[in-house]
Amino acid sequence: MRQKIKQWGCYAVIIILLPYIVTVFLNGPSIETSANVDHIYIKVKSGDQEIELPMEEYCIGRLAKEIPASYETEALKAQAILVRTAVLKKIKEAGSGAVLEDEFWSEEEMKKSFGTSKYKSSYEKLKKAWMDTEGKVLMYEDNLAHTPFCRLTNGSTRDGNEVLGSEEYPYLKIKECPLDIESKEQIQTVVLEDMDAEITGTDTAGYVTTVRVGQETINGEEFRNTYHLVSGCFTIQKYDGKLRVTTRGVGHGLGMSQYTANEMAKEGNKAEDILEYFFEGTQIKEVADIVLDTE
């Protein structure tokens, strides 16, 4: 009889302490169970200030900035899981003092972008995508996955190990995105002032890795950011005393193509299908499940 009482006492202690165990696993006392993780307060960069916001508010603001609210719900849900994973990964790695620096839209910025007439419906659609995926994250083996994304590829995504120079990202493989080529944003051209510039390296997917500018060789993304190019896949040509740069796609080309994700959703694919395609070998798990699988 006493043995049974002791056993029931042990079970009671485990039940009481489980939320705390989940909390400590992810990041000290600042993250709770999957049921509550979306409602914790986090530190974020807002202009020149650091402020605290509910995670839900920050992440919906990121969704609003990072993906068109007009996209299909399943594409928005896939993006929500990527955002949640990235946020928790940052907090887990940096600790309780982590400050999230990825830009997000405030309520005022959303109203300005969506317009007064569409703000409420757009916000509710994004919030629903967030709520429908509550507590869900993307895992590779026992770790939160690296979850990059871009608006539109040049026709395929890039190899993660090749781009990031590490063997830690076997789930970021080259994935064909033929529908991206049909987008009206696929090819864009800008004209820059003439300079001595030459592309000296590209990766397997055709994205620029190095550019020689004068006597200096710089990273392709550095060149892209310096001259505000929409894509990391581009060509350079001399043109009428200027430099004509033609880009393909929108963004860095790594991870999930939002455009293809939206087209997949139109065809009836779920968020799980979309993420399985772009992040091969990963699994979607609840935050609470992370602890159970690592015990």
FENVEN-V613558 format. One record per residue. N is the residue number from 1. RES is the residue in one small letter. PSI is psi in whole degrees, -180 to 180 (none if undefined). OMEGA is omega in radians with two decimals (none if undefined). Layout:
# FENVEN-V613558
n:N res:RES psi:PSI omega:OMEGA
n:N res:RES psi:PSI omega:OMEGA
This chain:
# FENVEN-V613558
n:1 res:m psi:-47 omega:3.13
n:2 res:r psi:-36 omega:3.13
n:3 res:q psi:-41 omega:3.13
n:4 res:k psi:-40 omega:3.12
n:5 res:i psi:-42 omega:3.12
n:6 res:k psi:-41 omega:-3.13
n:7 res:q psi:-44 omega:3.12
n:8 res:w psi:-34 omega:3.10
n:9 res:g psi:-40 omega:3.11
n:10 res:c psi:-43 omega:3.13
n:11 res:y psi:-40 omega:-3.13
n:12 res:a psi:-41 omega:3.13
n:13 res:v psi:-42 omega:3.14
n:14 res:i psi:-45 omega:-3.13
n:15 res:i psi:-42 omega:-3.12
n:16 res:i psi:-39 omega:-3.04
n:17 res:l psi:-13 omega:-3.07
n:18 res:l psi:-47 omega:3.11
n:19 res:p psi:-37 omega:3.14
n:20 res:y psi:-37 omega:3.12
n:21 res:i psi:-44 omega:3.11
n:22 res:v psi:-43 omega:3.14
n:23 res:t psi:-51 omega:-3.07
n:24 res:v psi:-36 omega:-3.13
n:25 res:f psi:-46 omega:-3.07
n:26 res:l psi:-49 omega:-3.12
n:27 res:n psi:76 omega:3.08
n:28 res:g psi:-149 omega:-3.05
n:29 res:p psi:8 omega:-3.01
n:30 res:s psi:-11 omega:3.13
n:31 res:i psi:138 omega:-3.05
n:32 res:e psi:-156 omega:-3.11
n:33 res:t psi:172 omega:-3.10
n:34 res:s psi:-29 omega:-3.13
n:35 res:a psi:-25 omega:-3.05
n:36 res:n psi:-9 omega:-2.99
n:37 res:v psi:-32 omega:-3.11
n:38 res:d psi:-6 omega:-3.07
n:39 res:h psi:7 omega:3.09
n:40 res:i psi:162 omega:3.06
n:41 res:y psi:138 omega:3.14
n:42 res:i psi:159 omega:3.11
n:43 res:k psi:131 omega:-3.12
n:44 res:v psi:157 omega:3.09
n:45 res:k psi:126 omega:3.10
n:46 res:s psi:102 omega:-3.03
n:47 res:g psi:-124 omega:3.11
n:48 res:d psi:6 omega:-3.05
n:49 res:q psi:159 omega:2.97
n:50 res:e psi:125 omega:-3.12
n:51 res:i psi:166 omega:3.07
n:52 res:e psi:133 omega:-3.14
n:53 res:l psi:154 omega:2.97
n:54 res:p psi:138 omega:-3.12
n:55 res:m psi:-39 omega:-3.14
n:56 res:e psi:-46 omega:-3.13
n:57 res:e psi:-45 omega:3.13
n:58 res:y psi:-46 omega:-3.05
n:59 res:c psi:-36 omega:3.05
n:60 res:i psi:-37 omega:3.06
n:61 res:g psi:-35 omega:3.08
n:62 res:r psi:-42 omega:3.10
n:63 res:l psi:-45 omega:-3.11
n:64 res:a psi:-38 omega:-3.11
n:65 res:k psi:-33 omega:-2.94
n:66 res:e psi:-19 omega:-3.10
n:67 res:i psi:141 omega:3.14
n:68 res:p psi:131 omega:3.13
n:69 res:a psi:-16 omega:3.12
n:70 res:s psi:-10 omega:-3.12
n:71 res:y psi:163 omega:-3.14
n:72 res:e psi:149 omega:-3.08
n:73 res:t psi:-41 omega:-3.10
n:74 res:e psi:-31 omega:3.06
n:75 res:a psi:-40 omega:3.10
n:76 res:l psi:-38 omega:3.11
n:77 res:k psi:-39 omega:3.09
n:78 res:a psi:-43 omega:3.12
n:79 res:q psi:-38 omega:3.13
n:80 res:a psi:-41 omega:3.12
n:81 res:i psi:-39 omega:3.10
n:82 res:l psi:-42 omega:-3.13
n:83 res:v psi:-46 omega:-3.14
n:84 res:r psi:-43 omega:3.13
n:85 res:t psi:-45 omega:-3.12
n:86 res:a psi:-41 omega:-3.13
n:87 res:v psi:-48 omega:-3.13
n:88 res:l psi:-33 omega:3.09
n:89 res:k psi:-42 omega:3.12
n:90 res:k psi:-45 omega:-3.13
n:91 res:i psi:-42 omega:-3.13
n:92 res:k psi:-39 omega:-3.09
n:93 res:e psi:-36 omega:-3.06
n:94 res:a psi:-16 omega:3.13
n:95 res:g psi:-174 omega:-3.03
n:96 res:s psi:-18 omega:3.13
n:97 res:g psi:8 omega:-3.08
n:98 res:a psi:136 omega:3.06
n:99 res:v psi:119 omega:-3.13
n:100 res:l psi:123 omega:-3.05
n:101 res:e psi:-6 omega:3.10
n:102 res:d psi:136 omega:-3.06
n:103 res:e psi:150 omega:3.11
n:104 res:f psi:161 omega:3.11
n:105 res:w psi:134 omega:3.02
n:106 res:s psi:174 omega:3.11
n:107 res:e psi:-42 omega:-3.12
n:108 res:e psi:-41 omega:3.14
n:109 res:e psi:-36 omega:3.09
n:110 res:m psi:-42 omega:3.13
n:111 res:k psi:-39 omega:-3.14
n:112 res:k psi:-40 omega:-3.11
n:113 res:s psi:-47 omega:-3.09
n:114 res:f psi:-27 omega:-3.02
n:115 res:g psi:149 omega:-3.07
n:116 res:t psi:-40 omega:-3.06
n:117 res:s psi:-28 omega:-3.08
n:118 res:k psi:-3 omega:-3.06
n:119 res:y psi:-51 omega:-3.04
n:120 res:k psi:-47 omega:-3.10
n:121 res:s psi:-38 omega:3.13
n:122 res:s psi:-44 omega:3.14
n:123 res:y psi:-45 omega:-3.12
n:124 res:e psi:-34 omega:3.12
n:125 res:k psi:-43 omega:3.11
n:126 res:l psi:-41 omega:-3.14
n:127 res:k psi:-39 omega:3.12
n:128 res:k psi:-41 omega:3.11
n:129 res:a psi:-38 omega:3.12
n:130 res:w psi:-47 omega:-3.11
n:131 res:m psi:-38 omega:-3.11
n:132 res:d psi:-19 omega:3.13
n:133 res:t psi:23 omega:-3.03
n:134 res:e psi:127 omega:3.07
n:135 res:g psi:0 omega:-3.07
n:136 res:k psi:134 omega:3.12
n:137 res:v psi:164 omega:3.14
n:138 res:l psi:125 omega:-3.08
n:139 res:m psi:145 omega:2.93
n:140 res:y psi:116 omega:-3.00
n:141 res:e psi:-118 omega:-3.08
n:142 res:d psi:15 omega:-3.06
n:143 res:n psi:150 omega:2.99
n:144 res:l psi:132 omega:-3.07
n:145 res:a psi:158 omega:2.96
n:146 res:h psi:126 omega:-2.94
n:147 res:t psi:65 omega:3.10
n:148 res:p psi:163 omega:3.11
n:149 res:f psi:162 omega:3.07
n:150 res:c psi:163 omega:-3.12
n:151 res:r psi:-40 omega:-2.98
n:152 res:l psi:130 omega:3.12
n:153 res:t psi:178 omega:3.06
n:154 res:n psi:8 omega:-3.10
n:155 res:g psi:-13 omega:3.04
n:156 res:s psi:155 omega:3.07
n:157 res:t psi:174 omega:-3.07
n:158 res:r psi:162 omega:3.10
n:159 res:d psi:122 omega:-3.06
n:160 res:g psi:-43 omega:-3.14
n:161 res:n psi:-37 omega:-3.14
n:162 res:e psi:-45 omega:-3.09
n:163 res:v psi:-43 omega:-3.03
n:164 res:l psi:-5 omega:3.08
n:165 res:g psi:37 omega:-3.10
n:166 res:s psi:154 omega:3.10
n:167 res:e psi:12 omega:-3.06
n:168 res:e psi:-4 omega:-3.02
n:169 res:y psi:55 omega:-3.12
n:170 res:p psi:-17 omega:-3.13
n:171 res:y psi:-9 omega:3.09
n:172 res:l psi:81 omega:-3.09
n:173 res:k psi:165 omega:3.03
n:174 res:i psi:123 omega:3.14
n:175 res:k psi:132 omega:-3.13
n:176 res:e psi:136 omega:3.11
n:177 res:c psi:65 omega:-3.04
n:178 res:p psi:-30 omega:-3.13
n:179 res:l psi:-23 omega:3.11
n:180 res:d psi:-33 omega:-3.09
n:181 res:i psi:-26 omega:-3.10
n:182 res:e psi:-10 omega:-3.12
n:183 res:s psi:144 omega:3.11
n:184 res:k psi:-15 omega:3.09
n:185 res:e psi:1 omega:-3.02
n:186 res:q psi:-48 omega:-3.11
n:187 res:i psi:125 omega:3.11
n:188 res:q psi:152 omega:-3.10
n:189 res:t psi:137 omega:3.03
n:190 res:v psi:153 omega:3.13
n:191 res:v psi:124 omega:-3.13
n:192 res:l psi:163 omega:3.02
n:193 res:e psi:147 omega:-3.09
n:194 res:d psi:141 omega:3.09
n:195 res:m psi:163 omega:3.10
n:196 res:d psi:90 omega:-3.08
n:197 res:a psi:143 omega:-3.11
n:198 res:e psi:133 omega:3.06
n:199 res:i psi:125 omega:-3.08
n:200 res:t psi:-5 omega:3.13
n:201 res:g psi:140 omega:3.04
n:202 res:t psi:159 omega:3.11
n:203 res:d psi:-176 omega:-3.07
n:204 res:t psi:-34 omega:-3.11
n:205 res:a psi:-2 omega:3.09
n:206 res:g psi:8 omega:3.10
n:207 res:y psi:146 omega:-3.06
n:208 res:v psi:130 omega:3.12
n:209 res:t psi:-34 omega:3.12
n:210 res:t psi:147 omega:3.09
n:211 res:v psi:133 omega:3.04
n:212 res:r psi:123 omega:3.07
n:213 res:v psi:107 omega:-3.03
n:214 res:g psi:-125 omega:3.14
n:215 res:q psi:1 omega:-3.06
n:216 res:e psi:140 omega:3.04
n:217 res:t psi:125 omega:-3.10
n:218 res:i psi:163 omega:3.11
n:219 res:n psi:146 omega:-3.14
n:220 res:g psi:-41 omega:3.13
n:221 res:e psi:-33 omega:3.09
n:222 res:e psi:-43 omega:3.10
n:223 res:f psi:-44 omega:3.14
n:224 res:r psi:-47 omega:-3.11
n:225 res:n psi:-38 omega:-3.13
n:226 res:t psi:-40 omega:-3.08
n:227 res:y psi:16 omega:3.01
n:228 res:h psi:45 omega:3.08
n:229 res:l psi:144 omega:-3.07
n:230 res:v psi:-19 omega:-3.08
n:231 res:s psi:154 omega:3.07
n:232 res:g psi:0 omega:3.06
n:233 res:c psi:111 omega:-3.08
n:234 res:f psi:163 omega:3.04
n:235 res:t psi:157 omega:-3.11
n:236 res:i psi:133 omega:3.10
n:237 res:q psi:143 omega:2.98
n:238 res:k psi:136 omega:-3.08
n:239 res:y psi:109 omega:3.03
n:240 res:d psi:45 omega:3.13
n:241 res:g psi:6 omega:3.13
n:242 res:k psi:-174 omega:3.07
n:243 res:l psi:116 omega:3.13
n:244 res:r psi:124 omega:-3.14
n:245 res:v psi:122 omega:3.12
n:246 res:t psi:124 omega:-3.11
n:247 res:t psi:155 omega:3.04
n:248 res:r psi:129 omega:-3.09
n:249 res:g psi:-178 omega:3.10
n:250 res:v psi:116 omega:3.12
n:251 res:g psi:-168 omega:-3.04
n:252 res:h psi:-12 omega:3.05
n:253 res:g psi:5 omega:-3.09
n:254 res:l psi:139 omega:3.08
n:255 res:g psi:-141 omega:-3.06
n:256 res:m psi:130 omega:2.96
n:257 res:s psi:117 omega:-3.13
n:258 res:q psi:-36 omega:-3.14
n:259 res:y psi:-49 omega:3.12
n:260 res:t psi:-38 omega:3.10
n:261 res:a psi:-41 omega:3.13
n:262 res:n psi:-40 omega:3.11
n:263 res:e psi:-37 omega:3.09
n:264 res:m psi:-40 omega:3.13
n:265 res:a psi:-38 omega:3.11
n:266 res:k psi:-30 omega:-3.12
n:267 res:e psi:2 omega:3.08
n:268 res:g psi:2 omega:3.11
n:269 res:n psi:144 omega:3.10
n:270 res:k psi:168 omega:3.11
n:271 res:a psi:-39 omega:3.14
n:272 res:e psi:-40 omega:3.13
n:273 res:d psi:-42 omega:-3.12
n:274 res:i psi:-47 omega:-3.11
n:275 res:l psi:-33 omega:3.10
n:276 res:e psi:-35 omega:-3.14
n:277 res:y psi:-47 omega:-3.04
n:278 res:f psi:-24 omega:-3.12
n:279 res:f psi:69 omega:-3.02
n:280 res:e psi:127 omega:3.11
n:281 res:g psi:-3 omega:3.10
n:282 res:t psi:169 omega:3.10
n:283 res:q psi:144 omega:3.03
n:284 res:i psi:126 omega:-3.14
n:285 res:k psi:157 omega:2.99
n:286 res:e psi:150 omega:-3.14
n:287 res:v psi:-41 omega:-3.13
n:288 res:a psi:-32 omega:-3.11
n:289 res:d psi:-24 omega:-3.11
n:290 res:i psi:-43 omega:-3.13
n:291 res:v psi:-45 omega:-3.09
n:292 res:l psi:-35 omega:-3.10
n:293 res:d psi:-11 omega:-3.10
n:294 res:t psi:4 omega:3.14
n:295 res:e psi:none omega:none
